[in-house]
Every structure is written in structure tokens, then in C-alpha cells.
Amino acid sequence: METLSFPRYNVAEIVIHIRNKILTGADGKNLTKNDLYPNPKPEVLHMIYMRALQIVYGIRLEHFYMMPVNSEVMYPHLMEGFLPFSNLVTHLDSFLPICRVNDFETADILCPKAKRTSRFLSGI
């Protein structure tokens, strides 16, 4: 049995919290329980995670789409689709352990599972 240092919320409570605290405006109003359970939508999770990182760390949205200054790529246009995902994973790897979630993997964004996603969102 896993020991958690945060309460495990059900999907309805998570949706209410995300609507009230994380996603505001039209994004929050359009969020439904079906976006997170039983099959979480990766694009919705990207939006939630990006917004949580913006709130906590003050990261601006355009920073997810920027190439790091210290890296030189021969064909930067090839990185356009991968760069936001790569930056999101990098920031989540440092953010989620602070939330006491220590088993986050890249696959949790690419192919999210409902139980793991609800645990991550409960931690946040």
C-alpha cells in the first residue's frame, strides 16, 4: 500500500478544483469529468499542467515554446512540435516531487491512465 502525504480526491472534486483554481475563463467552463475519466485526454492534461506551472513558478506560456539558449540545433524547425512537450516534462520532473509525487514518467503525458492522472492531480 502506498503512503501519500496528500488526500486522494475523486474526479468530481478534482474537476471542481481545476475549474476554480487552475483553469479560468472558457477553459475552465469547458472542462468536464469525461476529459479526465475514464480516458484522460492528453491535450487537456497539457493545458492543466502548463497552467499549474505558470501559477506556481510564474513561467510564461511562450517559455514552453522557446529553445534553450545553450543548445544549438542544426534544424530548429524540427523541434517545433517536440519543444513544448520537452519543456513541460522537464518542469514537471522538478515540480511533482515537491508535491510528493515521485513516480511521474513521460508516458503519463503521452498515454495517461485515469488512476495515475487522478493521483497526480490530487497531489497538485
N, C-alpha and C positions, 0 to 999 in steps of 0.2 A: 504494500500500500504506500502510495506516495504521500509525503508530508508537504503541505502547502502552507505558506505564510500569508495567504490571501484567501478570501472566501470564493467559493466556486458559484458563480451566478448562472441562472438558467438563461436561455436565449432571449426570452421576452425582456428580462431585466437588462441584459447587455444592449439590446436594441434601444431601449428607453434611455440608457446612459449615453450611448453613442449619439443619439438624436439631440440630447440636451447639452452635452459637454464637448463632444468631439466634432461632429459634423453639424454645421449650422446652415440655415437657409434651405435652398431647394434640395441639396444633397441629403440633409437630414430628414426632410419630409418624404423623400422618395425611398428611403431605406425601409425595407420590410424584413420580417422574420425569414422569409424564403431566400433572401440574399445571403444569409448566414447558415441556415439549417434547412434541410439535411445535406445539401451540397453547396458549400460556400463558394461564392463567385470570386475568382482571383482579382478581377478589376475592382470590386468593391473593397476587398481587403487591402489592396494597394492604396486606395483612397483613404481608408481608415488609418492605416499605419503611417502614411505620409502626413496626414493631418495631426496625428498624435505626436509625431516627431517635431512638427512645426510648433505645436503648443509647448512641448517640454523643452526642446533645445533652441527654439527660435530660428530654425532652419527655414529659409525662404524656399518657395516652390521651385524657383529657377535653379537653385543649387543642386537639385536632384538630376537636372539635365546638363550640368556642366562637367567638362572633362577636368580631372585634377591637373594642376599646373605642372607638377613634377613628372608627368608622364608624356611621352612623345609617341604618337601613333602615326604610322605612315598613311593610313586611310581612315581619317576620323569619321567619315560619313557611315562607315560600317558599324561604328559604336553607337549610333543614334538610338536604336531600339533597345540596346542592351544597357546603356548607361544609367537610365533611371532605375532599372531593376537592380543593377550592381550597387549603386549608391544606397538604395533602400535596404538591401541585405546588409551592407557594411554598417549602416547606422543602427539597424535593428539588432545586429550582433552585439553592439555595445550597450544598447538601451534595455533589451529584455532581461539580461542578468540583474540589472538594477531592480527590475520588477519581480525578481525571484523566479524567473522562467529561464532555466539553464539548458534546455534541450531543443532550442529553436534550430531549425535546419532550413536550407534553401528550398527544399521540397515543400515546406509549409506555406510558401508563397506560390510556387508553381502549381502544385496539386494539393490544395488544402483539404484537410479532413475535418469533419464537423467537431468531433470531441477535442482535438488538439487546438483548433481555432477558438473554441469557446474557452478553453483554459488560458490561452494567450490573451484573449480579450478580457477575461476576468482578472488576469494579472495586471494588465494596463489600467 
